């Protein structure tokens, strides 16, 4: 008699474990992507002066970072880049040093003209100095940066 109940008990245990796994996976995956990714618009003005517009809608972050000492040959550029896929690192200018997109928006670190710009949900870090996010703020980064891009 006991051996007749064993398959039923194993089946019930398997169904319960499967339901718990599916529920936990759905909850974690929803929490992982609920805030959405960083959106960075790489821009240049008519004189080729570059800048980036950083946006994160759920956290109400929208700031602009300008590099007036730099010059790019391409003018009037406006190229949006969404940091939602860790395999994509081909930004219009500069380079992606690090990105952790496990829980969006995550952490993104860029090397822009030798300046290290790090996007975190709680703060913006430029050249190792923290700056509180301020909606609509325009920041100007001047001088020579310390980080040099990797040789390709």
N, C-alpha and C positions, 0 to 999 in steps of 0.2 A: 504493500500500500504506500509506503513512504517513497518508493522509487517512482510511483505514478505522479506524485506531486512535484518532484524535482524539476521537470521541464517547465511546468507552470510557474514555479517560484523564480526560476532563472529568466523566463520570459518577462515576468512582471518587473524584476530587477533591471533587466536590460532596457525596457520601455521607460522606467523611471529615470535611469541614468541618461538615456538619450534625450528625454524631455528636459531634464536639468541642464544638460550640455547645450542644447539648442537655445533655451531661455537665457542662460548666462552669456553665450556667445552673442546673441542678439542685443542684449543689454550693453555689453562692453563695446560692441561695434557701433551702436548708436551713440554712446557717450564719447567714443573716440572721434567721431566726425560731426558731432552736433554743433560745435562752434564755427566750423568752416575754416578754410585755409587763409593764409596771408595772400593778399593781392598787391603786387608791386608793379607800378607803371614806370617804366624807364623812359625818361623824356630828355630832349634837348631843345633849346630855344633856337631862334633864327640865327644866332651867332655861334651855335654849336656848344653852348655851355650846358653840361649835363646835370641831371637831378633825378631823384626817385620820389614817387608819390606812394606812400605806404598806407594800405587800407586793410581793416579787419572789421567788417560790418557788425558782427555779433558783440564785439567788445567796444564798439563805437570809437575806433581808432582811425584817424585820417591825418597824416602829417606829411610834409614835404621836406626833403633833404636836398639841398643844392650844393654843388661843387663849382663855385665861380672861378677858381684858379685853373680849372681843367678845360680842355677843348677837344671836341670830337669832330671829325670831318663831316659826319652826317648831321644835318640840321632838321629842325622841326620833327624830331622822332617822337613817337608816342607808342610804346610797345608794352602791353600788359603781360605780366607773367604771374601765374597762379601757382603757389607752392602747395600742391596737393599730391604730387607724385615724386618720390625721392629719386627716381631714375632720371628725371629731367633736371639738368643743371646748366643748360645752354642759355644763360641770360644774355640780353643784348649787349651789355658792357659790364666789365668787372668779372668776378668769378664767385661761385658758391664755394665757401670754405667748409661749411658744415650745415646739415639740416637734420633735425629730429622731428619727424612728422607723425610719430606714433599716436599722439593725442593732439588733434588740430586745435589751434593753429600751429602749435609746436614752436620750435626754435629754429631760426634761420640766421646764419652768419654769412655775410658777404664781404668780399674785399673789393672796395670801390676806390680806385685810384690810390691804393696804398692805405686807405682808411678802412678799419674794421668796423662794420656796421652790423650789429646783432639785434634781431627782432625777437623779443620775448613778450608774452602776454602781459606781464606786469610792468615791463620797462623797456626802454630803448637804450642800447649801449653803443656809443660811438667812441672808438679808440680807447676802450677800457673805462670810459666814464659814463655813469648811468644818468639818464634823463627821463623824467616822468613824461608819460604820454599826455599831450595836450591837443585836443581836437582843433584842427585847422592851423596848427603851428607850422611855421616855416623855419627850418634850421639851416644854417650856412656852415659848411665845413671847409676850412681853408688850410693852406700850408701843405707840406709834403707829408704823406702818410708813412707809417713805419713798416707796414706789411707790404711785401713785394709779391706780385703774382708769380705763380710757379712757371718755370720755363717749360715750353711745350716742345 
